[in-house]
């Protein structure tokens, strides 16, 4: 049975009360592999824990949501933007290096935000995983649903989105180049979180808070029964 912390049961943010923001100010980093206009923004945080948005300009508002999650959780932050097609491979390699630098050691947990490529407003939150078995994925899905419902009971007119977690549910609409052959091969545990349009725009604040509280509890969720 998953027990939510008292602040979540009261529909408040876990992270805002108990997590210290680690590290220094956000820093844009210029890499020799990148072309003019390409940028990778980093901020170190809790060692081993990083949240990222590799397509911060193309996947609208994922950069802002990732920054808010990092602020609430204390995770390190890495955001890439302005990457052009000719330099995509080099930019991907540079982005991976920045993630490892932000981890300040072994990458224990990595969460990455993407847009859901479909045009609908809502849909579902689809989470691709690495280092997570079916039983643990079930617990993650239950945790996400409990956190979501606790927030929405006290919030405004924000739609309740279904949550799908691999391997319990089929992963949907993975971002090109992501997945286990990409950066998700690096962490001990990793989540790629695909968000529909409205949670990234109209409901951004609500779902940034939901995801921050979900990730705060997910990283301490016991593996066994």
N, C-alpha and C positions, 0 to 999 in steps of 0.2 A: 504493500500500500504506500502511495506517495503522500507524504505529509508536507503541506505548504507551510512556510513560515508564517508567524502571526501577522506581519505587515501585509503579506499577500492576502491572507484571509480577510483582512480589513480593506482590501482593494487598494492598497498603497504600494509604492515601489519599494522592493527589497533593496535594490542597489543604492538608492539615494541615501538610505540611512546607515548602511553598514560597510560600504566599500570606499576605500581611500583612493583617490586618483593618483596613480604613480607617474613617474617620469617627468619629462620636460614639455615645453610647448611644442605644438605641431610645427614640423619643419618640411618645406618643399625641398626635394632632392633632385639635382640635375645629374643624370648618368650619361657617360659617354656613348652608351648604346642607343640613346633616345635621340629623336630628331627634334628640331626646334618646335616648341609648343607642347611637347610631351612633358608630363610632370608626374612625379610620384611623391605624395605627401605622407610623412611618417610621424608617429609619436610613440615612443616607448611607453610601456605600461607594466602591468603585472607580468613578471617573467614567465614565459612559456605560454601565454595566452594572448591571442591576437584576433582582431576583427578586421576584415578587409572588404574593399569595394574595387575590384580590378577594372571596372568600366564606369567610373564615377560620372563621366559626362554622358555616355550613351545610355546607361541604365539610370534614367532620371531619378534623382533624389536618393539613390543608394549611398552616395557619399555623405549626405547629411544624416541619414539614418545610422550609418556606420559610426560617424563621429559622435552621435548622441549615445549610441550603445557603449562606445568606448568611454565616454564621460561618466556614464552611470555605473559601469562595471569595473573600470580601472584597467581593462584590457589594453594592450597596445593597438595602434591604429595604422593601417596602410591603405591609401587611396590613390589610384592611378587615373589620370584623365588626359585627354588630348592625344591619345595614342593613334598614330596613323597606320594604315595598312602596310606600307613598305617596311615599317620597323616593328611590326607586331611580335615577331619571334624574339627580337632583342628586348623589347619592352616586357614581354612575359618573363624572360630570364631575370631582368632587372627587378621586376616586381617580386619574384620569388626571393631574391636576395634581400630585399627590403623587409619582407615578412620574417625571414630568419633573423635579420638584425633586430627587428622589433621584439622578437621572442627572447633575445638576450641569452640564448642557450637552446636546449631542446625545445621543439615546438610541441607542447603537450596538447593544446587545444586551439583549433582555428575555425572561425566562422566566417563565411564569405557570402556577401549579398549580391543578388542578381535580380534583374527584372524577369517576370514571366512574359515571354514573347507574344502571348496572345493579346488580342486587342480589348478583351472584356475588362470591365471596371473591377470586378471582384474575383470570382473563382476561388482558388484555394492557395494556401501557403504550402509549397512543395519543398521538402527537405531531403536532399541527397546526402548520404553519410559515408564515412570511412572509419574503420576501427570499431564498428558498432554492430552487434549481432541482433537477431530478430527480437529476442526478449527485451534487450535494452532499448531497442527502437520503440517497442510498445510502451515502455515506461516514459520515454521521451515524448511520445505523442500524447499520452495522458497528462503529463506535466504541462505541455504546451496548451492543451485544451483547458486545464484548470486555471492556469495563469491568465489566458485570454478571457475566460468567463468572469474571473474576479475583477479584471480591469473594466470590462464592458458593462458590468452591472452598475458601476458608478460613473460611467462616461457619458458622452453625448451620442448623437445619432451616427454611430459607427457600426458597419455591418459585421456580423459574426462570420468569420471565414473558417472553413474546414482546414484541418491540418493533415498533411500526408507525410509520412516519414518512411523512407527506405530502410531496411528491406521489407517492412510490413506492407507498405503500399508501393505501387509502381512509381518510380521517380518520373516526374513529368517535366518536359521542356528544359532539359539541362542546357546551360549556356555553352556555346561553341568553344571547344578547346579546354573546357573545365573537366571535371570528373577525375577518375583515379590515375589517368595518365598525365594529368596536369598537376596543379599545386596541391590537390587533395592527396597526392601520394606522400606528402611530407609530414603531416602531423600524426601524432599517436591517435588522436580522434579529430575528425573534421566534419563540419556541416556546411553544405552549400544550400542557402535559403533563397528560393525564388519567390518574389513578391509580385502580385498583380499590380495594375496601375493605381487604383484608388488607395491602397495601403501605402503606396510610395508618395502619393500627392495629397489628396483630400484628407486622408486619415493618417498622415505621416507621424504626427506627434503621438497618437494613441498606439500605433503599432511599433514605434520605436521603443516606447515604454514597455509594451508587452514583450517584445523580443529581448530587451535588456534584462527583464526579470526572469524570463525563461532561461536565458543563457547563464545568468548568475546561479540559478539552481541546478541547471543541467550539469555544470562542471563539478558539482559536489554530490550528485546523485550516485548512491552506491551501485556498484556494478552487479553484485550478487543479489540473491533474494534476501 
